[in-house]
């Protein structure tokens, strides 16, 4: 049986004795997402629009706090952003086709809408404002 794991972020917040209780194990780095699918890296906080395929979803590392954002692009400049972090306990998600998978406790999200497909997460991925400026996509802060 696979043991549940704590995200590294959550494990750092718990006293050492609590992390060892209940058979919880700290997640290895590859368990925190992006173990097999590297997110697109944004240089200077932006990615070229041409690197974000139309009618598809792309994980992007924008840097800074909570860097991972799922970009969902229709055609042209029709583009939306969603948090790349699980709404259950905040683990970074990894993309597997049209789904985002949480390596910590198994939640899955629709990579085109942010909706929960499988719990324990119960809340959709929050939207992250993004903007197209010329031929670049950046977070709208
Ligand atoms: S953090 Fe628990 S399912 Fe994602």
Backbone and ligand atoms as CSV (ligand in chain L), in Angstrom:
chain,resi,resn,atom,element,x,y,z
A,1,UNK,N,N,0.844,-1.188,0.000
A,1,UNK,CA,C,0.000,0.000,0.000
A,1,UNK,C,C,0.881,1.241,0.000
A,2,UNK,N,N,0.522,2.176,-0.848
A,2,UNK,CA,C,1.304,3.399,-0.945
A,2,UNK,C,C,0.962,4.325,0.218
A,3,UNK,N,N,2.000,4.859,0.878
A,3,UNK,CA,C,1.768,5.767,1.992
A,3,UNK,C,C,1.509,7.158,1.465
A,4,UNK,N,N,0.593,7.894,2.127
A,4,UNK,CA,C,0.408,9.279,1.729
A,4,UNK,C,C,1.660,10.061,2.062
A,5,UNK,N,N,1.896,11.134,1.364
A,5,UNK,CA,C,3.081,11.936,1.646
A,5,UNK,C,C,2.695,13.386,1.854
A,6,UNK,N,N,3.562,14.082,2.552
A,6,UNK,CA,C,3.387,15.502,2.787
A,6,UNK,C,C,4.167,16.263,1.748
A,7,UNK,N,N,3.629,17.388,1.317
A,7,UNK,CA,C,4.435,18.223,0.452
A,7,UNK,C,C,5.598,18.763,1.272
A,8,UNK,N,N,6.681,19.102,0.598
A,8,UNK,CA,C,7.832,19.627,1.323
A,8,UNK,C,C,7.448,20.903,2.072
A,9,UNK,N,N,6.628,21.739,1.435
A,9,UNK,CA,C,6.211,22.991,2.049
A,9,UNK,C,C,5.464,22.717,3.349
A,10,UNK,N,N,4.510,21.773,3.311
A,10,UNK,CA,C,3.728,21.462,4.499
A,10,UNK,C,C,4.600,20.796,5.552
A,11,UNK,N,N,5.494,19.911,5.143
A,11,UNK,CA,C,6.359,19.222,6.090
A,11,UNK,C,C,7.224,20.212,6.863
A,12,UNK,N,N,7.631,21.307,6.206
A,12,UNK,CA,C,8.464,22.292,6.885
A,12,UNK,C,C,7.684,23.052,7.946
A,13,UNK,N,N,6.364,23.100,7.792
A,13,UNK,CA,C,5.541,23.833,8.742
A,13,UNK,C,C,5.194,23.007,9.974
A,14,UNK,N,N,5.318,21.685,9.876
A,14,UNK,CA,C,4.939,20.817,10.980
A,14,UNK,C,C,6.128,20.534,11.881
A,15,UNK,N,N,5.882,20.374,13.203
A,15,UNK,CA,C,6.970,19.921,14.064
A,15,UNK,C,C,7.416,18.534,13.620
A,16,UNK,N,N,8.669,18.218,13.874
A,16,UNK,CA,C,9.229,16.941,13.414
A,16,UNK,C,C,8.418,15.763,13.910
A,17,UNK,N,N,7.904,15.845,15.137
A,17,UNK,CA,C,7.144,14.717,15.678
A,17,UNK,C,C,5.841,14.514,14.915
A,18,UNK,N,N,5.210,15.592,14.443
A,18,UNK,CA,C,3.948,15.470,13.723
A,18,UNK,C,C,4.158,14.840,12.356
A,19,UNK,N,N,5.268,15.162,11.712
A,19,UNK,CA,C,5.524,14.620,10.376
A,19,UNK,C,C,5.708,13.114,10.423
A,20,UNK,N,N,6.160,12.599,11.584
A,20,UNK,CA,C,6.385,11.168,11.671
A,20,UNK,C,C,5.155,10.391,12.088
A,21,UNK,N,N,4.103,11.062,12.498
A,21,UNK,CA,C,2.893,10.392,12.959
A,21,UNK,C,C,2.045,9.927,11.791
A,22,UNK,N,N,1.327,8.836,12.025
A,22,UNK,CA,C,0.329,8.404,11.056
A,22,UNK,C,C,0.904,7.837,9.785
A,23,UNK,N,N,2.162,7.503,9.767
A,23,UNK,CA,C,2.728,6.880,8.583
A,23,UNK,C,C,2.909,7.828,7.419
A,24,UNK,N,N,2.919,9.118,7.678
A,24,UNK,CA,C,3.119,10.069,6.591
A,24,UNK,C,C,4.597,10.141,6.247
A,25,UNK,N,N,4.882,10.284,5.008
A,25,UNK,CA,C,6.266,10.406,4.556
A,25,UNK,C,C,6.410,11.717,3.800
A,26,UNK,N,N,7.588,12.305,3.883
A,26,UNK,CA,C,7.837,13.505,3.089
A,26,UNK,C,C,7.928,13.109,1.624
A,27,UNK,N,N,7.419,13.951,0.753
A,27,UNK,CA,C,7.460,13.680,-0.680
A,27,UNK,C,C,8.861,13.931,-1.204
A,28,UNK,N,N,9.306,13.093,-2.067
A,28,UNK,CA,C,10.542,13.366,-2.781
A,28,UNK,C,C,10.267,14.493,-3.778
A,29,UNK,N,N,11.304,15.199,-4.244
A,29,UNK,CA,C,11.064,16.309,-5.166
A,29,UNK,C,C,10.215,15.910,-6.367
A,30,UNK,N,N,10.440,14.706,-6.877
A,30,UNK,CA,C,9.667,14.310,-8.052
A,30,UNK,C,C,8.201,14.077,-7.715
A,31,UNK,N,N,7.886,13.937,-6.392
A,31,UNK,CA,C,6.501,13.760,-5.984
A,31,UNK,C,C,5.742,15.077,-5.942
A,32,UNK,N,N,6.443,16.178,-6.000
A,32,UNK,CA,C,5.781,17.470,-5.869
A,32,UNK,C,C,5.366,18.029,-7.220
A,33,UNK,N,N,5.380,17.207,-8.239
A,33,UNK,CA,C,4.907,17.658,-9.533
A,33,UNK,C,C,6.041,17.870,-10.497
A,34,UNK,N,N,5.714,17.902,-11.751
A,34,UNK,CA,C,6.655,18.186,-12.813
A,34,UNK,C,C,7.790,17.190,-12.861
A,35,UNK,N,N,7.586,16.006,-12.297
A,35,UNK,CA,C,8.640,15.008,-12.331
A,35,UNK,C,C,8.931,14.531,-13.735
A,36,UNK,N,N,7.923,14.474,-14.560
A,36,UNK,CA,C,8.149,13.987,-15.916
A,36,UNK,C,C,7.869,15.042,-16.971
A,37,UNK,N,N,7.052,16.023,-16.650
A,37,UNK,CA,C,6.711,17.055,-17.635
A,37,UNK,C,C,7.246,18.394,-17.162
A,38,UNK,N,N,8.305,18.850,-17.761
A,38,UNK,CA,C,8.888,20.129,-17.387
A,38,UNK,C,C,7.953,21.254,-17.796
A,39,UNK,N,N,7.664,22.168,-16.867
A,39,UNK,CA,C,6.858,23.322,-17.269
A,39,UNK,C,C,7.674,24.248,-18.174
A,40,UNK,N,N,6.984,24.968,-18.992
A,40,UNK,CA,C,7.617,25.980,-19.836
A,40,UNK,C,C,8.132,27.086,-18.925
A,41,UNK,N,N,9.379,27.483,-19.087
A,41,UNK,CA,C,9.947,28.494,-18.197
A,41,UNK,C,C,9.796,29.884,-18.820
A,42,UNK,N,N,9.298,30.810,-18.000
A,42,UNK,CA,C,9.113,32.191,-18.452
A,42,UNK,C,C,10.364,32.990,-18.115
A,43,UNK,N,N,11.031,33.498,-19.110
A,43,UNK,CA,C,12.167,34.384,-18.871
A,43,UNK,C,C,11.629,35.793,-18.697
A,44,UNK,N,N,12.127,36.496,-17.698
A,44,UNK,CA,C,11.675,37.853,-17.415
A,44,UNK,C,C,10.167,37.915,-17.195
A,45,UNK,N,N,9.591,36.838,-16.661
A,45,UNK,CA,C,8.178,36.845,-16.299
A,45,UNK,C,C,7.202,36.734,-17.451
A,46,UNK,N,N,7.676,36.324,-18.626
A,46,UNK,CA,C,6.771,36.199,-19.772
A,46,UNK,C,C,7.213,35.042,-20.656
A,47,UNK,N,N,6.249,34.492,-21.376
A,47,UNK,CA,C,6.557,33.459,-22.368
A,47,UNK,C,C,6.068,33.941,-23.723
A,48,UNK,N,N,6.782,33.573,-24.790
A,48,UNK,CA,C,6.303,33.936,-26.124
A,48,UNK,C,C,4.963,33.257,-26.398
A,49,UNK,N,N,4.031,34.022,-26.940
A,49,UNK,CA,C,2.711,33.470,-27.263
A,49,UNK,C,C,2.850,32.276,-28.196
A,50,UNK,N,N,3.829,32.330,-29.092
A,50,UNK,CA,C,3.999,31.234,-30.052
A,50,UNK,C,C,4.447,29.932,-29.383
A,51,UNK,N,N,4.942,30.006,-28.139
A,51,UNK,CA,C,5.340,28.794,-27.413
A,51,UNK,C,C,4.180,28.155,-26.661
A,52,UNK,N,N,3.023,28.809,-26.679
A,52,UNK,CA,C,1.827,28.287,-26.007
A,52,UNK,C,C,0.880,27.796,-27.103
A,53,UNK,N,N,0.795,26.501,-27.310
A,53,UNK,CA,C,0.007,25.986,-28.429
A,53,UNK,C,C,-1.482,26.342,-28.314
A,54,UNK,N,N,-2.103,26.578,-29.474
A,54,UNK,CA,C,-3.539,26.840,-29.507
A,54,UNK,C,C,-4.307,25.559,-29.192
A,55,UNK,N,N,-5.490,25.745,-28.635
A,55,UNK,CA,C,-6.390,24.630,-28.294
A,55,UNK,C,C,-5.697,23.576,-27.427
A,56,UNK,N,N,-4.936,24.066,-26.454
A,56,UNK,CA,C,-4.197,23.156,-25.572
A,56,UNK,C,C,-3.908,23.848,-24.246
A,57,UNK,N,N,-3.411,23.071,-23.302
A,57,UNK,CA,C,-3.035,23.571,-21.981
A,57,UNK,C,C,-1.537,23.410,-21.800
A,58,UNK,N,N,-0.920,24.408,-21.177
A,58,UNK,CA,C,0.528,24.394,-21.006
A,58,UNK,C,C,0.870,24.882,-19.604
A,59,UNK,N,N,1.641,24.108,-18.870
A,59,UNK,CA,C,2.121,24.568,-17.569
A,59,UNK,C,C,3.320,25.483,-17.773
A,60,UNK,N,N,3.313,26.601,-17.036
A,60,UNK,CA,C,4.387,27.586,-17.162
A,60,UNK,C,C,4.931,27.904,-15.781
A,61,UNK,N,N,6.242,28.033,-15.689
A,61,UNK,CA,C,6.908,28.505,-14.478
A,61,UNK,C,C,7.218,29.987,-14.678
A,62,UNK,N,N,6.422,30.845,-14.020
A,62,UNK,CA,C,6.616,32.292,-14.162
A,62,UNK,C,C,7.634,32.841,-13.170
A,63,UNK,N,N,8.138,31.985,-12.263
A,63,UNK,CA,C,9.079,32.448,-11.259
A,63,UNK,C,C,8.353,33.147,-10.113
A,64,UNK,N,N,9.091,33.518,-9.079
A,64,UNK,CA,C,8.505,34.196,-7.924
A,64,UNK,C,C,7.701,33.238,-7.059
A,65,UNK,N,N,6.829,33.787,-6.213
A,65,UNK,CA,C,5.976,32.963,-5.352
A,65,UNK,C,C,4.922,32.267,-6.196
A,66,UNK,N,N,4.604,31.026,-5.818
A,66,UNK,CA,C,3.583,30.252,-6.537
A,66,UNK,C,C,3.807,30.381,-8.056
A,67,UNK,N,N,4.964,29.934,-8.524
A,67,UNK,CA,C,5.340,30.219,-9.915
A,67,UNK,C,C,4.562,29.465,-10.988
A,68,UNK,N,N,3.924,28.333,-10.618
A,68,UNK,CA,C,3.363,27.481,-11.659
A,68,UNK,C,C,1.933,27.870,-12.005
A,69,UNK,N,N,1.722,28.138,-13.272
A,69,UNK,CA,C,0.418,28.559,-13.785
A,69,UNK,C,C,0.097,27.715,-15.008
A,70,UNK,N,N,-1.133,27.239,-15.050
A,70,UNK,CA,C,-1.608,26.509,-16.218
A,70,UNK,C,C,-2.222,27.514,-17.180
A,71,UNK,N,N,-1.670,27.590,-18.391
A,71,UNK,CA,C,-2.259,28.446,-19.420
A,71,UNK,C,C,-3.139,27.588,-20.304
A,72,UNK,N,N,-4.376,28.017,-20.488
A,72,UNK,CA,C,-5.317,27.318,-21.359
A,72,UNK,C,C,-5.609,28.260,-22.516
A,73,UNK,N,N,-5.147,27.868,-23.702
A,73,UNK,CA,C,-5.287,28.735,-24.865
A,73,UNK,C,C,-6.284,28.144,-25.841
A,74,UNK,N,N,-7.209,28.988,-26.281
A,74,UNK,CA,C,-8.095,28.616,-27.386
A,74,UNK,C,C,-7.393,28.960,-28.676
A,75,UNK,N,N,-7.952,29.903,-29.414
A,75,UNK,CA,C,-7.275,30.367,-30.625
A,75,UNK,C,C,-6.883,31.830,-30.436
A,76,UNK,N,N,-5.864,32.240,-31.150
A,76,UNK,CA,C,-5.406,33.629,-31.076
A,76,UNK,C,C,-5.010,34.017,-29.674
A,77,UNK,N,N,-5.595,35.121,-29.202
A,77,UNK,CA,C,-5.250,35.631,-27.874
A,77,UNK,C,C,-6.253,35.200,-26.814
A,78,UNK,N,N,-7.081,34.212,-27.120
A,78,UNK,CA,C,-8.023,33.647,-26.147
A,78,UNK,C,C,-7.230,32.752,-25.198
A,79,UNK,N,N,-6.933,33.287,-24.006
A,79,UNK,CA,C,-6.055,32.551,-23.096
A,79,UNK,C,C,-6.480,32.830,-21.651
A,80,UNK,N,N,-6.450,31.785,-20.831
A,80,UNK,CA,C,-6.810,31.913,-19.410
A,80,UNK,C,C,-5.727,31.236,-18.584
A,81,UNK,N,N,-5.596,31.660,-17.334
A,81,UNK,CA,C,-4.611,31.068,-16.440
A,81,UNK,C,C,-5.272,30.480,-15.208
A,82,UNK,N,N,-4.722,29.351,-14.744
A,82,UNK,CA,C,-5.194,28.707,-13.516
A,82,UNK,C,C,-3.993,28.347,-12.663
A,83,UNK,N,N,-4.200,28.366,-11.363
A,83,UNK,CA,C,-3.142,27.986,-10.442
A,83,UNK,C,C,-2.642,26.579,-10.751
A,84,UNK,N,N,-1.336,26.373,-10.653
A,84,UNK,CA,C,-0.746,25.052,-10.854
A,84,UNK,C,C,-0.559,24.301,-9.553
A,85,UNK,N,N,-1.349,24.662,-8.524
A,85,UNK,CA,C,-1.206,24.044,-7.195
A,85,UNK,C,C,-2.525,23.437,-6.747
A,86,UNK,N,N,-2.419,22.258,-6.180
A,86,UNK,CA,C,-3.589,21.518,-5.725
A,86,UNK,C,C,-4.346,22.301,-4.655
A,87,UNK,N,N,-5.670,22.301,-4.763
A,87,UNK,CA,C,-6.495,23.013,-3.783
A,87,UNK,C,C,-6.717,22.193,-2.516
A,88,UNK,N,N,-6.196,20.975,-2.465
A,88,UNK,CA,C,-6.310,20.181,-1.238
A,88,UNK,C,C,-5.274,20.645,-0.231
A,89,UNK,N,N,-3.991,20.454,-0.537
A,89,UNK,CA,C,-2.941,20.856,0.400
A,89,UNK,C,C,-1.808,21.602,-0.266
A,90,UNK,N,N,-1.978,22.014,-1.503
A,90,UNK,CA,C,-1.012,22.911,-2.109
A,90,UNK,C,C,0.157,22.297,-2.837
A,91,UNK,N,N,0.138,21.006,-3.114
A,91,UNK,CA,C,1.241,20.412,-3.870
A,91,UNK,C,C,1.221,20.916,-5.311
A,92,UNK,N,N,2.411,21.016,-5.885
A,92,UNK,CA,C,2.507,21.390,-7.296
A,92,UNK,C,C,1.949,20.254,-8.152
A,93,UNK,N,N,1.189,20.615,-9.166
A,93,UNK,CA,C,0.544,19.629,-10.029
A,93,UNK,C,C,1.434,19.310,-11.219
A,94,UNK,N,N,1.235,18.138,-11.774
A,94,UNK,CA,C,1.935,17.785,-13.006
A,94,UNK,C,C,0.889,17.500,-14.073
A,95,UNK,N,N,1.241,17.847,-15.300
A,95,UNK,CA,C,0.302,17.693,-16.396
A,95,UNK,C,C,0.457,16.329,-17.043
A,96,UNK,N,N,-0.676,15.681,-17.246
A,96,UNK,CA,C,-0.709,14.408,-17.968
A,96,UNK,C,C,-1.825,14.524,-19.003
A,97,UNK,N,N,-1.464,14.984,-20.178
A,97,UNK,CA,C,-2.462,15.178,-21.223
A,97,UNK,C,C,-3.455,16.252,-20.843
A,98,UNK,N,N,-4.718,15.903,-20.808
A,98,UNK,CA,C,-5.762,16.893,-20.517
A,98,UNK,C,C,-6.101,16.949,-19.035
A,99,UNK,N,N,-5.251,16.344,-18.200
A,99,UNK,CA,C,-5.472,16.388,-16.757
A,99,UNK,C,C,-4.244,16.932,-16.047
A,100,UNK,N,N,-4.496,17.483,-14.859
A,100,UNK,CA,C,-3.422,17.833,-13.945
A,100,UNK,C,C,-3.526,16.885,-12.772
A,101,UNK,N,N,-2.437,16.238,-12.451
A,101,UNK,CA,C,-2.437,15.237,-11.386
A,101,UNK,C,C,-1.666,15.751,-10.182
A,102,UNK,N,N,-2.205,15.461,-9.002
A,102,UNK,CA,C,-1.506,15.803,-7.770
A,102,UNK,C,C,-0.790,14.560,-7.254
A,103,UNK,N,N,0.529,14.631,-7.101
A,103,UNK,CA,C,1.275,13.458,-6.652
A,103,UNK,C,C,1.121,13.183,-5.164
A,104,UNK,N,N,0.558,14.114,-4.413
A,104,UNK,CA,C,0.527,13.940,-2.953
A,104,UNK,C,C,-0.578,13.004,-2.488
A,105,UNK,N,N,-1.810,13.243,-2.914
A,105,UNK,CA,C,-2.911,12.382,-2.454
A,105,UNK,C,C,-3.833,11.980,-3.591
A,106,UNK,N,N,-3.441,12.229,-4.813
A,106,UNK,CA,C,-4.164,11.662,-5.943
A,106,UNK,C,C,-5.276,12.490,-6.555
A,107,UNK,N,N,-5.451,13.742,-6.147
A,107,UNK,CA,C,-6.483,14.549,-6.806
A,107,UNK,C,C,-6.124,14.757,-8.270
A,108,UNK,N,N,-7.158,14.911,-9.078
A,108,UNK,CA,C,-6.950,15.187,-10.505
A,108,UNK,C,C,-7.873,16.316,-10.923
A,109,UNK,N,N,-7.376,17.152,-11.819
A,109,UNK,CA,C,-8.114,18.326,-12.281
A,109,UNK,C,C,-8.167,18.315,-13.806
A,110,UNK,N,N,-9.260,18.887,-14.336
A,110,UNK,CA,C,-9.377,19.067,-15.775
A,110,UNK,C,C,-8.422,20.186,-16.187
A,111,UNK,N,N,-7.517,19.888,-17.092
A,111,UNK,CA,C,-6.504,20.868,-17.495
A,111,UNK,C,C,-7.066,21.930,-18.427
A,112,UNK,N,N,-8.320,21.844,-18.795
A,112,UNK,CA,C,-8.891,22.886,-19.650
A,112,UNK,C,C,-9.845,23.800,-18.892
A,113,UNK,N,N,-10.307,23.359,-17.705
A,113,UNK,CA,C,-11.259,24.178,-16.954
A,113,UNK,C,C,-10.841,24.414,-15.507
A,114,UNK,N,N,-9.914,23.619,-14.999
A,114,UNK,CA,C,-9.519,23.702,-13.594
A,114,UNK,C,C,-10.459,22.977,-12.662
A,115,UNK,N,N,-11.478,22.303,-13.187
A,115,UNK,CA,C,-12.440,21.599,-12.334
A,115,UNK,C,C,-11.823,20.338,-11.724
A,116,UNK,N,N,-12.281,20.017,-10.510
A,116,UNK,CA,C,-11.847,18.791,-9.844
A,116,UNK,C,C,-12.481,17.599,-10.547
A,117,UNK,N,N,-11.671,16.625,-10.905
A,117,UNK,CA,C,-12.172,15.380,-11.487
A,117,UNK,C,C,-12.215,14.279,-10.436
A,118,UNK,N,N,-11.185,14.261,-9.573
A,118,UNK,CA,C,-11.075,13.252,-8.519
A,118,UNK,C,C,-10.517,13.929,-7.272
A,119,UNK,N,N,-11.124,13.677,-6.098
A,119,UNK,CA,C,-10.664,14.245,-4.839
A,119,UNK,C,C,-9.466,13.505,-4.294
A,120,UNK,N,N,-9.023,13.896,-3.117
A,120,UNK,CA,C,-9.765,14.605,-2.073
A,120,UNK,C,C,-9.970,16.108,-2.281
A,121,UNK,N,N,-9.309,16.750,-3.209
A,121,UNK,CA,C,-9.570,18.171,-3.435
A,121,UNK,C,C,-11.045,18.354,-3.790
A,122,UNK,N,N,-11.620,19.460,-3.320
A,122,UNK,CA,C,-13.030,19.733,-3.613
A,122,UNK,C,C,-13.224,21.059,-4.323
A,123,UNK,N,N,-12.192,21.884,-4.356
A,123,UNK,CA,C,-12.320,23.210,-4.978
A,123,UNK,C,C,-11.589,23.257,-6.320
A,124,UNK,N,N,-12.182,23.923,-7.270
A,124,UNK,CA,C,-11.564,24.100,-8.578
A,124,UNK,C,C,-10.267,24.897,-8.428
A,125,UNK,N,N,-9.425,24.809,-9.414
A,125,UNK,CA,C,-8.207,25.612,-9.411
A,125,UNK,C,C,-8.588,27.079,-9.589
A,126,UNK,N,N,-8.083,27.952,-8.744
A,126,UNK,CA,C,-8.424,29.366,-8.903
A,126,UNK,C,C,-7.811,29.946,-10.178
A,127,UNK,N,N,-8.508,30.918,-10.744
A,127,UNK,CA,C,-7.979,31.585,-11.934
A,127,UNK,C,C,-6.814,32.483,-11.553
A,128,UNK,N,N,-5.860,32.584,-12.434
A,128,UNK,CA,C,-4.722,33.478,-12.301
A,128,UNK,C,C,-4.784,34.422,-13.495
A,129,UNK,N,N,-4.907,35.724,-13.250
A,129,UNK,CA,C,-5.013,36.640,-14.379
A,129,UNK,C,C,-3.742,36.655,-15.223
A,130,UNK,N,N,-3.913,36.508,-16.515
A,130,UNK,CA,C,-2.787,36.603,-17.448
A,130,UNK,C,C,-3.188,37.569,-18.555
A,131,UNK,N,N,-2.194,38.131,-19.221
A,131,UNK,CA,C,-2.462,39.109,-20.264
A,131,UNK,C,C,-1.513,38.865,-21.428
A,132,UNK,N,N,-2.031,39.081,-22.632
A,132,UNK,CA,C,-1.207,39.020,-23.831
A,132,UNK,C,C,-0.793,40.450,-24.173
A,133,UNK,N,N,0.525,40.641,-24.227
A,133,UNK,CA,C,1.073,41.953,-24.592
A,133,UNK,C,C,1.952,41.741,-25.805
A,134,UNK,N,N,1.442,42.125,-26.962
A,134,UNK,CA,C,2.194,41.897,-28.186
A,134,UNK,C,C,2.317,40.419,-28.443
A,135,UNK,N,N,3.551,39.914,-28.477
A,135,UNK,CA,C,3.751,38.488,-28.717
A,135,UNK,C,C,4.173,37.750,-27.448
A,136,UNK,N,N,3.870,38.350,-26.285
A,136,UNK,CA,C,4.230,37.732,-24.998
A,136,UNK,C,C,2.988,37.509,-24.130
A,137,UNK,N,N,3.064,36.484,-23.275
A,137,UNK,CA,C,2.028,36.238,-22.274
A,137,UNK,C,C,2.685,36.405,-20.913
A,138,UNK,N,N,2.076,37.226,-20.068
A,138,UNK,CA,C,2.590,37.396,-18.711
A,138,UNK,C,C,1.445,37.398,-17.704
A,139,UNK,N,N,1.834,37.184,-16.445
A,139,UNK,CA,C,0.853,37.299,-15.369
A,139,UNK,C,C,0.406,38.748,-15.309
A,140,UNK,N,N,-0.874,38.953,-15.059
A,140,UNK,CA,C,-1.420,40.307,-14.921
A,140,UNK,C,C,-1.442,40.624,-13.434
A,141,UNK,N,N,-0.409,41.276,-12.936
A,141,UNK,CA,C,-0.324,41.563,-11.487
A,141,UNK,C,C,-0.765,42.967,-11.154
L,1,LIG,S1,S,-2.348,17.995,-1.888
L,1,LIG,FE1,FE,-3.654,16.373,-1.364
L,1,LIG,S2,S,-4.522,15.731,-3.206
L,1,LIG,FE2,FE,-3.241,17.365,-3.744
